[in-house]
Amino acid sequence: MYAAVARSRRRYYAVHPHLRRTLSRPVISIGNLAVGGRAKTPLAALVAGRLRDLGERPAILSRGYARRDAADGVVVVRDPRGIRADLDRAGDEPLMLARRLEGIAVLASSSRYLAGRLAEHHFGCTVHVLDDGFQHFDLHRDADILVIARADLDQPVTLPAGRLREPMDAAAAADAIVVLDNAVPDHADTAAIGSGRPVWRARRRQGVARLADAGGTPLAPSSGPVVAVAGIAHPAGFFRDLEGAGWTIARELPYHDHHNYSSADLKRIVEAARASGAGAVVTTEKDLVRLLPFRPFAVPVAFVPMTLDLEPAGTFDAWLMKTLEIARASAADYAEPAE
């Protein structure tokens, strides 16, 4: 029944395209079929960073899920010059993106159209990256990039019994596919998933751990045992990756995704570190932004950023620029002639 409703909703907007609002600049959407844990936000960061490096002025448009202060209108989390909002107003993922992406505008709003208009008129943005936008039908997109993970293929079951927001056949609406980690075992399966669309593999990779201090001092796995803290969709995956990178985990503290940390949580984390003899607490980049309001920390706290490597890397930039070229040519064709 859930799958039927999801299909009906997508079909309704497909046959009523006039219901979608259109921004003046091209929109590239990053999304997935599942609920959480598919690296779509790191992919949005990668796409925005590549667009910036290619000479564009991108804006990331986010819903700002789980904001404590979900004010009406648009929250400018970051403009091209610096960060302008705190955790409560921004949400954890937009603030994480704002901290990571120098010179890129990040905006949070329930209306991605309104956020995009502001980005165009006030910051001169030339392209929009829609974070978690595959099911956001209110806004016209020029390209949909869909992330698919192995679990989506192994257990293609929609909510409430499974984790898919839409059935797998919705992937046909995507313009490009990114398969995550070992989602498909060989090239033939990758080509089959793409069905003629461009397909890239994305390898998740942990970056260098850095302390939450002014200088971002690096912390190596050889520094000793740590307490691992994660409030993400799949904390066990983070803990497993830490161990694979050589970290000695004295204790694991998992929390649910977007967990709002409290002073009691911080007390528990500090006590766990001291009781286990850990020299530091290691957490995710997304968790760090939710822990920062509790500084100064009683024990050293470090975060490990997650990045993506696309394969084959050489074709992605060319596809991005070709997508923008087509979108701009289409917009020019429909523009009203000057008087």
C-alpha positions as CSV (number, residue, x, y, z in Angstrom):
1,M,0.0,0.0,0.0
2,Y,2.8,2.4,0.9
3,A,4.6,1.6,-2.4
4,A,1.4,2.2,-4.3
5,V,1.0,5.7,-2.7
6,A,4.6,6.6,-3.5
7,R,4.2,5.6,-7.1
8,S,1.0,7.5,-7.4
9,R,2.6,10.6,-6.0
10,R,5.5,10.5,-8.4
11,R,3.2,9.8,-11.3
12,Y,0.9,12.7,-10.4
13,Y,3.8,15.3,-10.5
14,A,5.1,13.7,-13.7
15,V,1.8,14.3,-15.5
16,H,1.4,17.8,-13.9
17,P,4.8,19.4,-14.4
18,H,3.2,22.9,-14.1
19,L,2.9,22.3,-10.3
20,R,6.6,22.4,-9.9
21,R,8.2,25.8,-9.3
22,T,11.3,26.7,-11.4
23,L,14.3,28.6,-10.3
24,S,16.3,30.8,-12.7
25,R,19.5,28.9,-12.3
26,P,20.0,25.1,-12.9
27,V,19.2,22.7,-10.1
28,I,21.0,19.4,-9.5
29,S,19.4,17.2,-6.9
30,I,21.1,14.6,-4.8
31,G,18.9,11.9,-3.2
32,N,18.2,8.3,-2.5
33,L,15.4,5.8,-2.1
34,A,16.1,4.8,1.5
35,V,15.7,6.4,4.9
36,G,19.2,7.6,6.0
37,G,22.6,6.2,5.8
38,R,23.3,6.6,2.1
39,A,26.0,9.3,2.1
40,K,23.8,11.7,0.1
41,T,25.0,14.7,2.2
42,P,28.7,14.0,1.6
43,L,27.8,13.6,-2.1
44,A,26.1,16.9,-2.1
45,A,29.3,18.4,-0.6
46,L,31.4,16.7,-3.3
47,V,29.1,18.0,-6.1
48,A,29.1,21.6,-4.7
49,G,32.8,21.5,-4.2
50,R,33.4,20.3,-7.8
51,L,31.1,23.0,-9.2
52,R,33.0,25.7,-7.2
53,D,36.3,24.4,-8.5
54,L,34.9,24.5,-12.0
55,G,34.2,28.2,-11.7
56,E,30.5,28.1,-10.7
57,R,29.0,29.8,-7.6
58,P,26.9,27.0,-6.1
59,A,24.3,27.1,-3.4
60,I,23.3,24.1,-1.3
61,L,19.5,24.1,-0.6
62,S,18.6,21.9,2.4
63,R,15.4,21.3,4.3
64,G,17.3,21.5,7.6
65,Y,15.8,18.4,9.0
66,A,15.5,18.2,12.9
67,R,16.2,21.9,13.4
68,R,15.3,22.9,16.9
69,D,14.3,26.5,15.8
70,A,12.6,25.8,12.5
71,A,11.7,29.4,11.7
72,D,9.6,30.4,8.8
73,G,11.4,31.7,5.7
74,V,15.0,31.0,4.9
75,V,17.9,30.5,7.2
76,V,21.2,31.5,5.7
77,V,23.5,29.0,7.3
78,R,26.5,30.2,5.3
79,D,27.0,32.9,2.8
80,P,30.1,33.0,0.6
81,R,31.9,34.9,3.3
82,G,31.2,32.9,6.4
83,I,28.8,31.0,8.7
84,R,25.7,33.0,9.8
85,A,23.6,30.5,11.8
86,D,23.9,28.3,14.9
87,L,22.9,24.7,15.3
88,D,19.4,25.3,16.4
89,R,18.5,27.4,13.4
90,A,20.6,25.6,10.8
91,G,20.3,21.8,11.6
92,D,23.2,19.5,11.9
93,E,23.7,18.6,8.3
94,P,23.5,22.1,6.9
95,L,25.9,23.4,9.6
96,M,28.3,20.5,8.8
97,L,28.2,21.5,5.1
98,A,28.8,25.1,6.0
99,R,31.8,24.3,8.1
100,R,33.3,22.1,5.4
101,L,32.6,24.1,2.3
102,E,34.6,27.4,2.1
103,G,33.0,30.0,-0.1
104,I,29.7,28.1,-0.8
105,A,26.3,29.4,0.3
106,V,24.3,27.0,2.4
107,L,20.6,27.7,3.0
108,A,17.9,25.9,5.0
109,S,14.2,26.2,4.5
110,S,11.1,24.1,4.1
111,S,10.7,26.0,0.8
112,R,13.7,25.1,-1.4
113,Y,12.3,27.5,-4.0
114,L,12.3,30.4,-1.7
115,A,15.9,29.5,-0.6
116,G,17.0,29.3,-4.2
117,R,15.5,32.7,-5.1
118,L,17.4,34.3,-2.2
119,A,20.6,32.6,-3.2
120,E,20.2,33.9,-6.8
121,H,19.4,37.4,-5.9
122,H,21.5,38.1,-2.9
123,F,24.6,35.9,-3.4
124,G,24.7,35.7,-7.2
125,C,24.6,31.9,-7.2
126,T,24.8,30.3,-10.6
127,V,23.7,26.7,-9.8
128,H,21.8,25.0,-7.0
129,V,22.6,21.6,-5.3
130,L,19.4,20.2,-3.7
131,D,20.4,18.0,-0.7
132,D,18.0,15.0,-0.3
133,G,15.8,16.1,-3.2
134,F,14.7,12.9,-5.0
135,Q,11.3,13.0,-3.4
136,H,11.0,16.8,-3.3
137,F,8.6,17.2,-6.2
138,D,7.7,20.9,-5.5
139,L,10.8,22.1,-7.3
140,H,11.9,21.5,-10.9
141,R,15.3,19.8,-11.2
142,D,17.5,19.8,-14.2
143,A,19.2,16.6,-13.1
144,D,18.5,14.0,-10.4
145,I,21.5,12.0,-9.0
146,L,20.3,8.9,-7.2
147,V,22.5,7.1,-4.6
148,I,21.9,3.3,-4.4
149,A,23.4,1.1,-1.6
150,R,23.7,-2.6,-1.4
151,A,20.9,-2.8,1.2
152,D,18.5,-1.2,-1.3
153,L,19.1,-4.1,-3.7
154,D,19.2,-6.9,-1.1
155,Q,16.0,-5.7,0.7
156,P,13.9,-3.7,-1.7
157,V,11.0,-3.2,0.7
158,T,9.3,0.1,1.3
159,L,8.2,1.6,4.6
160,P,6.9,0.6,7.1
161,A,8.2,-3.0,6.7
162,G,11.5,-1.9,5.1
163,R,13.6,1.2,4.7
164,L,12.7,2.4,1.2
165,R,10.8,5.6,0.7
166,E,9.9,4.5,-2.8
167,P,10.0,1.2,-4.6
168,M,13.1,0.4,-6.6
169,D,11.4,1.1,-9.9
170,A,11.4,4.8,-9.0
171,A,15.1,4.7,-9.9
172,A,14.0,5.0,-13.5
173,A,13.3,8.7,-12.9
174,A,16.9,9.5,-12.1
175,D,19.3,11.1,-14.6
176,A,22.4,9.6,-13.1
177,I,23.2,6.8,-10.6
178,V,25.9,6.6,-7.9
179,V,26.3,3.2,-6.5
180,L,27.7,3.2,-3.0
181,D,30.7,1.1,-1.9
182,N,30.0,-2.5,-2.8
183,A,26.4,-2.0,-4.0
184,V,27.1,-4.0,-7.2
185,P,29.8,-6.6,-7.6
186,D,30.9,-6.0,-11.1
187,H,30.8,-3.8,-14.2
188,A,27.9,-5.7,-15.8
189,D,25.6,-5.2,-12.9
190,T,26.5,-1.5,-12.7
191,A,25.6,-1.1,-16.4
192,A,22.3,-2.9,-15.8
193,I,21.3,-0.6,-13.0
194,G,22.2,2.4,-15.1
195,S,20.0,1.4,-18.1
196,G,21.8,3.8,-20.3
197,R,22.3,6.5,-17.7
198,P,25.7,7.5,-16.4
199,V,26.8,5.5,-13.4
200,W,29.6,6.1,-11.0
201,R,30.8,4.1,-8.0
202,A,31.3,6.1,-4.8
203,R,33.8,4.8,-2.2
204,R,33.4,6.0,1.3
205,R,36.6,7.0,2.9
206,Q,37.4,8.3,6.4
207,G,39.5,11.4,6.4
208,V,42.2,12.5,9.0
209,A,40.8,12.7,12.5
210,R,41.1,16.2,13.9
211,L,40.6,17.6,17.4
212,A,37.8,20.1,18.0
213,D,40.3,22.9,18.7
214,A,41.0,26.2,16.9
215,G,43.8,24.6,14.8
216,G,42.1,21.3,14.0
217,T,45.1,19.4,15.4
218,P,45.4,15.9,13.7
219,L,44.9,12.8,15.9
220,A,46.3,9.5,14.8
221,P,45.0,6.0,15.6
222,S,48.3,5.3,17.3
223,S,47.5,7.9,20.0
224,G,45.8,5.2,22.1
225,P,42.4,3.9,23.0
226,V,39.3,6.1,22.4
227,V,35.6,6.2,23.1
228,A,33.7,6.1,19.8
229,V,30.5,8.1,19.7
230,A,28.0,8.2,16.8
231,G,24.5,9.4,16.4
232,I,23.9,8.6,12.7
233,A,21.7,6.2,10.8
234,H,24.2,3.3,11.1
235,P,26.6,3.8,14.1
236,A,27.9,0.3,13.8
237,G,29.3,1.1,10.4
238,F,31.2,4.1,11.8
239,F,32.7,1.9,14.6
240,R,33.6,-0.8,12.1
241,D,35.4,1.7,9.9
242,L,37.3,3.1,12.9
243,E,38.6,-0.3,13.8
244,G,39.5,-1.0,10.1
245,A,41.6,2.2,10.1
246,G,43.5,1.0,13.1
247,W,41.8,2.7,16.0
248,T,41.6,1.0,19.4
249,I,38.0,1.4,20.7
250,A,37.7,1.2,24.4
251,R,33.9,1.7,24.3
252,E,31.2,2.3,21.8
253,L,28.4,4.8,22.5
254,P,25.7,4.7,19.7
255,Y,22.8,7.1,19.5
256,H,19.9,7.5,17.1
257,D,20.3,9.7,14.0
258,H,20.2,13.4,14.6
259,H,20.3,12.9,18.4
260,N,20.1,16.1,20.3
261,Y,22.9,15.8,22.8
262,S,22.3,17.0,26.4
263,S,24.5,17.8,29.3
264,A,23.6,14.4,30.7
265,D,24.9,12.8,27.5
266,L,28.2,14.7,27.7
267,K,28.6,13.6,31.3
268,R,28.1,10.0,30.3
269,I,30.6,10.3,27.4
270,V,33.2,11.9,29.7
271,E,32.7,9.2,32.4
272,A,33.0,6.5,29.8
273,A,36.3,7.9,28.6
274,R,37.8,8.2,32.1
275,A,36.5,4.8,33.2
276,S,37.9,3.0,30.1
277,G,41.3,4.8,30.2
278,A,40.6,6.4,26.8
279,G,42.7,9.4,25.8
280,A,40.1,11.0,23.6
281,V,36.5,10.8,22.2
282,V,36.2,10.2,18.5
283,T,33.0,11.0,16.7
284,T,31.6,11.8,13.3
285,E,31.6,15.2,11.6
286,K,27.8,15.4,11.9
287,D,27.9,14.6,15.6
288,L,30.6,17.1,16.2
289,V,28.4,20.1,15.2
290,R,25.8,18.8,17.8
291,L,28.5,18.6,20.5
292,L,30.1,21.9,19.9
293,P,27.7,23.9,22.0
294,F,29.0,22.0,25.0
295,R,32.6,23.3,24.7
296,P,35.0,23.4,26.4
297,F,35.2,19.6,26.6
298,A,36.4,17.9,29.7
299,V,38.3,15.4,27.5
300,P,39.8,15.8,24.1
301,V,37.1,15.3,21.3
302,A,38.1,14.6,17.7
303,F,36.0,14.1,14.6
304,V,36.6,12.0,11.5
305,P,35.2,13.4,8.3
306,M,33.7,11.1,5.7
307,T,34.5,11.8,2.1
308,L,33.6,10.1,-1.2
309,D,35.8,9.1,-4.1
310,L,34.0,8.7,-7.4
311,E,35.0,6.2,-10.0
312,P,35.7,6.8,-12.8
313,A,36.6,10.3,-11.6
314,G,37.4,11.8,-15.0
315,T,33.9,11.7,-16.4
316,F,32.0,13.3,-13.6
317,D,33.1,16.9,-14.1
318,A,32.4,16.7,-17.8
319,W,28.9,15.4,-17.0
320,L,28.2,18.2,-14.6
321,M,29.2,20.9,-17.1
322,K,27.3,19.3,-19.9
323,T,24.2,19.1,-17.6
324,L,24.5,22.8,-16.9
325,E,25.0,23.6,-20.6
326,I,21.8,21.8,-21.5
327,A,19.8,23.4,-18.7
328,R,20.9,26.9,-19.6
329,A,20.2,26.3,-23.3
330,S,16.7,25.1,-22.4
331,A,16.1,28.0,-20.2
332,A,17.2,30.4,-22.9
333,D,14.8,28.8,-25.4
334,Y,11.9,29.4,-23.1
335,A,12.9,32.9,-22.1
336,E,10.6,35.7,-23.2
337,P,12.2,37.8,-26.0
338,A,13.4,41.3,-25.0
339,E,11.1,44.1,-26.1
